[in-house]
Amino acid sequence: MSENVHPKATSVAELEIAAGEKLSAFAREYISHPGEGGQTYRDNCQAFKRYRLLPRNLRDVNIRDTSVTVLGAKLHFPVAIAPTAAHKFAHGDAELATAKGAAAMNTLMVLSSWSHHPLEQVAEAAPRGVHWFYMLFYRDRGRMKRLLERAERAGYAAIVLTVDSPIGPFSLRRKPVVFPEQIRLPNVWLDDVVPGPAGSLEHDWGLTRIVKNGATWEDVTWIKNNTRLPVVLKGILSAGDARIAVDLGVAGIYVSNHGGREQDGVPATIDVLPDIVRAVGGEAEVYLDGGVRTGTDVLKALALGARCVFIGRPALWGLALNGAEGVQQVLQVLKDELSLAMARAGCAKISDIEPSLVVHESYYLYRQLFNHSGKVNNKILKSKY
Ligand SMILES: Cc1cc2nc3c(=O)[nH]c(=O)nc-3n(C[C@H](O)[C@H](O)[C@H](O)COP(=O)(O)O)c2cc1C
C-alpha cells in the first residue's frame, strides 16, 4: 500500500471521520445519509452491541485462518462489498477502483446496476476478483436476458436481486437533482437513447418506463430459469420470505434492510438473522449487511449463522479517501480486527465460530429476574425494577 493511505485511521469509525472531511457536501449527504428517520440505520449499528461474546480459552489460536468459501469461491475473509450506486460521487475512478481494492484483498464485490462503468469494464479492471452483479427488475424480459448473458460472459459468479425496493427512488422524485458529477448508467441504459442527464425529471420518467416496480416471486422464478448463474435475494428480513426463496431454489439469502435507506422502522439485520438461519435450515447460504463496522460485529454475525457479511458505506468511505487503496484499507482493518477477535474468542478458523459464542444481553436480565427453576426473583424485581 502507498503512503497515501490514511495514516492515522485504524478503525472504520476513524475512516468515516476522515472520509467526511474529504467528501463534498453532496457526496457526504448521499453516501452517509441514515435514511428517512434514521431509526433502522442506528439500530443496525447499536444492535451488534447488544450481543455479548462468551469466549473459550486455552485453545491454540496462534495461527488463524479467516478464509471462507462463498458460493464455491474462496475469499480470504468473510467481509465483502455490498452493491452501492454511483461510486463516481466518492472517487473519479468509481467502481473500477472499488473492484481493484476488493480483489487486492481477495474478497468479493457486488456491482450495482447503478454504476458509472459497464459491467465488463469493472470485471476487466480486477480480473482476479470475484464479482456478483446486482440486476434490476425490468418490464422487458428481453432486456433482462441480455443483461444476464452479459454478466455470464464477463465472468460474474452470481446474480443479486434486491427485493426490498419495490418502488425505485426515481419513481418518487418530484424535483430534479443536479448531480455534481456526470453519471452514466451503462448497465441500465443499453442501446437506448438516454432521456436527459441523470437526476433530471426526463431521466426519471424514462426509468419508470423501463424498470419494473413491484416485482413478484414470478419475476424471481423467471430470472432463475433464464440464467446459469446462482441467484441471491438481497433484502430478506422475514423467515417466511426466506423459506419461499429456498423452495424456489435460490442459492443465497442476503439479510439486509438496505442500510436503513428503504423502509425505516424495520428491525436491525443482526436481530432477524437467527430466525432466518433457522428457516433456511442449511439449504442456502445466508449473508448479512447493515451496520457492520468492527471485527467483533463480523464475528457475532458469523456466530449467529451468516456465512459472510457485506459492507456498504464503509467501502465508500475508503474509496473517497484513497480510491482502490482506501477500499483495501477498510477491508484490511476489518480483516485484522476479525482475526484478533477470533483469537480472543478461541477460534483458529471460521468453522470454530459457533452460536454459543454469542449471548444476547437480554439473557442476563432474564437470569437476574428468574432463578434457576424459572421462578421470579422477587427480591431483585423489587430492588431494581
Ligand atoms: C450510497 C448507497 C447506495 C446504495 N445503492 C444500492 C444499490 O444500488 N442496490 C442495492 O441493493 N443496495 C444499495 N445500497 C444498500 C447497500 O447495498 C447495503 O445494503 C447497505 O449500505 C448496508 O449497510 P451499511 O451501509 O451500514 O454497511 C446502497 C447504500 C448506500 C449507502
The ligand as an ORCA input file, in Angstrom:
! r2SCAN-3c Opt
* xyz 0 1
  C     -24.845      5.294     -1.184
  C     -25.535      3.952     -1.162
  C     -26.042      3.422     -2.354
  C     -26.672      2.177     -2.327
  N     -27.093      1.625     -3.524
  C     -27.627      0.379     -3.528
  C     -27.967     -0.262     -4.751
  O     -27.764      0.268     -5.849
  N     -28.526     -1.505     -4.690
  C     -28.734     -2.150     -3.504
  O     -29.253     -3.272     -3.481
  N     -28.402     -1.564     -2.325
  C     -27.848     -0.339     -2.315
  N     -27.463      0.225     -1.127
  C     -27.583     -0.577      0.123
  C     -26.311     -1.419      0.362
  O     -26.202     -2.454     -0.579
  C     -26.292     -2.068      1.743
  O     -27.456     -2.839      1.905
  C     -26.162     -1.086      2.915
  O     -25.341      0.003      2.563
  C     -25.562     -1.839      4.097
  O     -25.481     -1.026      5.211
  P     -24.143     -0.254      5.675
  O     -24.007      0.924      4.772
  O     -24.454      0.115      7.091
  O     -22.991     -1.222      5.559
  C     -26.838      1.466     -1.108
  C     -26.328      2.013      0.074
  C     -25.676      3.238      0.055
  C     -25.106      3.770      1.341
*
